[in-house]
Amino acid sequence: MTATATVSVPTGTWSVDAAHSNVEFRVKHLGISTVRGAFREFEGTLEIGDDISAAKAYGKIKAASIDTNEPQRDDHLRSPDFFDADSYPDITFESTTITPLDEDTFEVTGELTMHGVTKPLTLTVETTGTKQDPWGNDRVGLEALGKLDRSDWDMRFNQALGSGNMMVSDKVTISLDISAVKQA
């Protein structure tokens, strides 16, 4: 597709509806099981024009809102060993390029700032539909998936285990399930 191709997200400014969206992650623990977590406080905006190459995506997460369903682990994740939420309260993302892969799928590359470090991150995003809700709001659904190495953002806490595995994998999978509302 050419850079002027469009995807199935209608033009306009869209705000993430946090009550109907999820920002989640998965990481291996002890090399054998997967720990899942979510951030409970976040916001985001999409600016979509006729030319998708000019589109923009922004997001902000409150690092302290991390929730893995284990309070002691969550406290450790908020500490300087990981997110250092007191020193770096926000995790932010701002797109730099949006490239259509087909009508419903595109890659969003941008700058992710986390733990005081800014690095590029690419997400594969799929449009899951558009609909008008019962209150007359236009909505779009999006699912995004990406992977990162947490050590690239200076999160290096770990412990080698006798099995040769590490306590916490460096590889983290990010999953976003977004419902966004078109702004007037």
Steps between C-alpha positions, in 0.01 A plus 500: 500500500609855447563748778172674415296184556228513760395242755160430643525758781279794399658845496482714810639525852430199719543480879562168674210398724693354794185343649469280190870446423791299639877552512660168590833318493638149531843388621651160580570425867765241592509410130195276539187705564350821370413789729236734363443853613318816408516873549176642637558872427569607142387733225556533129412689184498411131503768232398350166490699176441406139866398466593233755868596474409826677305326779617527861453284809577610855472313828581550867495240778538561874780261600369474857172356370666164425291204612613135485245382757779464758550813716852410616617444142329823389688694769827349376413591139437862609843512669830618348575135404240530224278800412619735779152652494590776748777636276335413166123517556400491132563254219440678169478407134492729198482361148755598238371291206184308424525253214199312359550127453148447364159665546466394865860457616783747536832546676538790738859590581569760761703612796428320828626681809514284810723502807666817371609341169356573154533232231309405185222241521287352224147374560291298257147641516180349368174690461227279649205713392312826517158552651272767635420432865148540651585860603587609146880488537707366211746236625790308352652182640872429471723218618874557518783261570869567552810358663790663677808417703458674835877534537490746206315731741759443774285251695765245575395348833523123483633192671662196340348171609672163546306370199673753273179700465459855621243605758339747258531488122645802324237457224163661566190476282272805496132469413255788458126455450368847425156653462530862387228762466497757221520857627266770372 
